Amino acid sequence: MGLAGRDVISVFDLSNVEIEQLMDLADEMEKFSRGITDVCGGRVMAALFYEPSTRTRFSFEAAMQRLGGGAITCAEAGTTSAAKGETLADTVRIVECYADVIVIRHPLEGSAALAAEYARVPVINGGDGAHEHPTQTLLDLYTLRKEHGAIKGARVLLVGDLKYGRAARSFAYGLARFGADIVCVAPPGLEMDAQMARRLAQLGSPVRQYPSMEAVAADDELRTAFTGARGGKRDVMAVFDAIYVTRVQKERFPSAQAFEAVKSSYAITMEVLKRTRSDTLIMHPLPRVDELDYGIDADPRATYFRQAGYGVPMRMALLAAVLGKAARPVADPAWRGRALEAAAWEGKCSNPRCVSTNERYVTPRFVRDADLNQVVCAYCERPVEGAQA
Ligand code: CP
């Protein structure tokens, strides 16, 4: 089954073959990313953004316009009839009357899945709460392939908020699926949850998580694993092909106090850069707060602005593919979709940030995730404690 007409809610909605095909298509789209083509002439994309965005919304809009199509856009829920009490389900059933594809960003986890349930046009997740940001992952993988040369075998240090960071979560899954070697740094309290750790292990990337970059450098076992016994006291920071940094996601914290306790606990400075190789990529989904020192911006290793730029050709490729307009269809004949079966479970999702616990008309649904052997909420994918898989 091809990608035309499909929703993209999670990185797991795309097979590796499809992701590679999308990256190849993005290579072809690059020549139009400062010009225009008519690949999607006459088509309209709706950008339904209920949370702030610079890169995702603008690059999707630019992508659609560079493809010769049009964009209708909402940058704030308060400017739509959501402010009068219109539900998300009704909103997407209206917006699909005006657009051929919907890109949605929303603070609630599972909101993009809910939108896809109600919309008959393809829905693309532009970020749903702390859950996923699959199109960011596409451009992040594309950046790694383009600037490092390969994803498989790449050694990537993920630094930042692994608890609330949807970009880091989706990217970690993408990296693991393509056989990259991941080491994680998360300040105490912002470590990845058990489900993410299980999923990464199941993907063949057992979690190596540290509280700081200093702790990574101090781990002799890791240094030996990466540099060999002959590595001696070589700084392990020099083995990473990419350092992917994320900000602490202030807006997801339960209290200002909890945020204050962990903010500014890590930063990539020129001192850190000196310990890396001359070709190490410093990546960041942006926006940054204080975790990337402005002093490194002029260094060629600072990849983050180029990375944001790749969002246009990558999203051009994705839009053309879901609209069935790509020169070659993006399709993986072996792809059977995600291994999710309906699971019988009476009750509500335990996640207070799940769309199913916040939108009053939603009937909770649960599925069995065969990869994790776990019953999870069909919207936010939070595991259900006590359910028999
Ligand atoms: N990387 C990213 O999602 O940026 P925005 O929040 O500006 O869209």
Residues whose N, C-alpha, C, O or C-beta is under 5 A from the ligand:
A	BS01	CP	P52 S53 T54 R55 T56 R57 P285 L286 P287
